[in-house]
Amino acid sequence: MDTATRENVETGLAQIRVILGALNGGVLIFTFVALYLVTSGTVTPGADPATRNLFTVVLAILTVSEVVSYHVLRAASHKKLREEWDGREADADAAEQLVKQLTTVRLIGAAMAVSVGFFAIVLYLLTGMTALLVVPAVVIFLMLGLRPTFDDFRGFAADVTGRPWS
């Protein structure tokens, strides 16, 4: 990979990192706003224990379904991409397209994680269960792991194309 192609890949990866940072910021800000609203008494949660238990079960089901869905979608996406890339040359255009595909995969994962985090925040507003705020914290931490590096790109490209990328 020549220098110009690598710079284009790095620029694409930086764009993904900015978007993921903005999503993390949104979860963080909404978490603190919800915490303020409940602790200041502006919002008074009023769910009974049975409803709280139901919400907790729904959150657990949503979380598990999102994790499973992401892994299934990611595997299907990789399989489809492998079929499309069979025999294709590794050039600058290919690198740009691979960055776009990596962006799509990472943003789908981020969107799924953010949905779980926001749902937990809404449940906190409804129930006042402070333990629910652990979920957005975990989401933020996990999304930090979605921030792609050049090595992540190389691994993704090698997985999709079946050839090592330098």
C-alpha positions as CSV (number, residue, x, y, z in Angstrom):
1,M,0.0,0.0,0.0
2,D,1.5,3.3,-1.0
3,T,1.7,6.4,1.2
4,A,-1.3,8.2,-0.4
5,T,-3.5,5.1,0.0
6,R,-2.5,4.7,3.6
7,E,-3.2,8.4,4.3
8,N,-6.7,8.0,2.8
9,V,-7.3,4.9,4.9
10,E,-6.1,6.8,8.1
11,T,-8.5,9.7,7.2
12,G,-11.4,7.3,6.8
13,L,-10.6,5.7,10.1
14,A,-10.3,9.1,11.8
15,Q,-13.8,9.9,10.5
16,I,-15.2,6.7,12.1
17,R,-13.5,7.6,15.4
18,V,-15.1,11.1,15.3
19,I,-18.6,9.7,14.7
20,L,-18.1,7.1,17.5
21,G,-16.9,9.8,19.8
22,A,-20.0,11.9,19.1
23,L,-22.2,8.9,19.8
24,N,-20.3,8.3,23.0
25,G,-20.7,11.9,23.9
26,G,-24.5,11.7,23.4
27,V,-24.8,8.7,25.7
28,L,-22.7,10.4,28.3
29,I,-24.6,13.7,28.2
30,F,-28.0,12.0,28.3
31,T,-26.8,9.9,31.2
32,F,-25.8,12.9,33.2
33,V,-29.0,14.8,32.3
34,A,-31.1,11.9,33.4
35,L,-29.1,11.6,36.6
36,Y,-29.6,15.3,37.3
37,L,-33.3,15.2,36.6
38,V,-33.9,12.3,39.0
39,T,-31.6,13.4,41.8
40,S,-32.8,17.0,41.7
41,G,-36.4,15.8,41.9
42,T,-37.4,17.4,38.6
43,V,-38.5,13.9,37.4
44,T,-40.0,11.6,39.9
45,P,-39.8,8.0,38.9
46,G,-42.9,6.0,39.8
47,A,-42.7,2.5,38.6
48,D,-43.9,-0.2,40.9
49,P,-41.7,-3.2,41.7
50,A,-43.4,-5.5,39.2
51,T,-42.9,-2.9,36.4
52,R,-39.3,-2.5,37.4
53,N,-38.7,-6.2,37.1
54,L,-40.5,-6.3,33.8
55,F,-38.3,-3.4,32.5
56,T,-35.2,-5.2,33.7
57,V,-36.1,-8.4,31.8
58,V,-36.9,-6.4,28.7
59,L,-33.6,-4.6,28.9
60,A,-31.8,-8.0,29.3
61,I,-33.6,-9.4,26.3
62,L,-32.9,-6.3,24.2
63,T,-29.2,-6.5,25.1
64,V,-28.8,-10.1,24.3
65,S,-30.7,-9.8,21.0
66,E,-28.6,-6.8,20.0
67,V,-25.4,-8.6,20.7
68,V,-26.5,-11.7,18.8
69,S,-27.9,-9.7,15.9
70,Y,-24.6,-7.7,15.6
71,H,-22.5,-10.8,15.4
72,V,-24.9,-12.5,12.9
73,L,-25.0,-9.4,10.8
74,R,-21.2,-8.9,11.0
75,A,-20.6,-12.6,10.0
76,A,-23.1,-12.3,7.1
77,S,-21.5,-9.0,6.0
78,H,-18.0,-10.5,6.0
79,K,-19.2,-13.6,4.1
80,K,-20.8,-11.4,1.4
81,L,-17.8,-9.2,1.1
82,R,-15.5,-12.2,0.8
83,E,-17.6,-13.4,-2.1
84,E,-17.4,-10.0,-3.8
85,W,-13.7,-9.6,-3.3
86,D,-12.7,-13.0,-4.6
87,G,-9.9,-12.4,-7.1
88,R,-10.0,-8.7,-6.9
89,E,-6.8,-6.6,-6.9
90,A,-5.7,-4.8,-3.7
91,D,-5.4,-1.2,-5.0
92,A,-6.2,2.3,-3.7
93,D,-9.9,2.0,-4.8
94,A,-10.2,-1.3,-3.0
95,A,-8.8,0.2,0.2
96,E,-11.3,3.1,0.0
97,Q,-14.1,0.6,-0.4
98,L,-12.9,-1.5,2.4
99,V,-12.8,1.5,4.7
100,K,-16.4,2.2,3.8
101,Q,-17.4,-1.3,4.6
102,L,-15.5,-1.2,7.9
103,T,-17.3,2.0,8.7
104,T,-20.7,0.4,8.0
105,V,-19.9,-2.6,10.2
106,R,-18.6,-0.4,13.1
107,L,-21.5,2.1,12.9
108,I,-24.1,-0.7,13.0
109,G,-22.5,-2.0,16.1
110,A,-22.4,1.4,17.6
111,A,-26.0,2.1,16.8
112,M,-27.0,-1.1,18.4
113,A,-25.0,-0.4,21.5
114,V,-26.3,3.2,21.7
115,S,-29.9,1.9,21.5
116,V,-29.4,-0.3,24.5
117,G,-27.7,2.5,26.4
118,F,-30.5,5.0,25.7
119,F,-33.2,2.4,26.6
120,A,-31.5,1.9,29.9
121,I,-31.4,5.6,30.5
122,V,-35.1,5.9,29.8
123,L,-35.8,3.0,32.1
124,Y,-33.8,4.8,34.8
125,L,-36.0,7.9,34.3
126,L,-39.1,5.7,34.7
127,T,-37.9,3.6,37.6
128,G,-35.2,5.5,39.4
129,M,-33.1,2.3,39.6
130,T,-29.5,3.7,39.7
131,A,-28.1,0.3,38.8
132,L,-29.5,0.9,35.3
133,L,-26.8,3.6,34.8
134,V,-24.2,0.9,34.6
135,V,-25.5,0.0,31.2
136,P,-24.7,3.3,29.5
137,A,-21.3,3.2,31.2
138,V,-20.6,-0.2,29.7
139,V,-21.9,0.9,26.3
140,I,-19.5,3.9,26.4
141,F,-16.6,1.5,27.3
142,L,-17.5,-1.0,24.6
143,M,-17.8,1.7,22.0
144,L,-14.3,2.8,22.7
145,G,-13.4,-0.7,21.5
146,L,-15.1,-0.1,18.2
147,R,-12.7,2.8,17.4
148,P,-10.7,1.4,14.5
149,T,-7.0,1.5,14.2
150,F,-4.9,0.9,11.1
151,D,-4.2,-2.7,12.4
152,D,-8.0,-3.2,12.7
153,F,-8.3,-2.1,9.1
154,R,-5.6,-4.5,8.0
155,G,-7.2,-7.4,9.9
156,F,-10.6,-6.5,8.4
157,A,-9.2,-6.2,4.9
158,A,-7.3,-9.5,5.2
159,D,-10.4,-11.2,6.5
160,V,-12.5,-9.9,3.6
161,T,-10.0,-10.3,0.8
162,G,-8.2,-13.4,2.0
163,R,-4.9,-11.6,1.5
164,P,-2.6,-9.8,4.0
165,W,-2.7,-6.0,3.8
166,S,0.3,-3.9,4.7
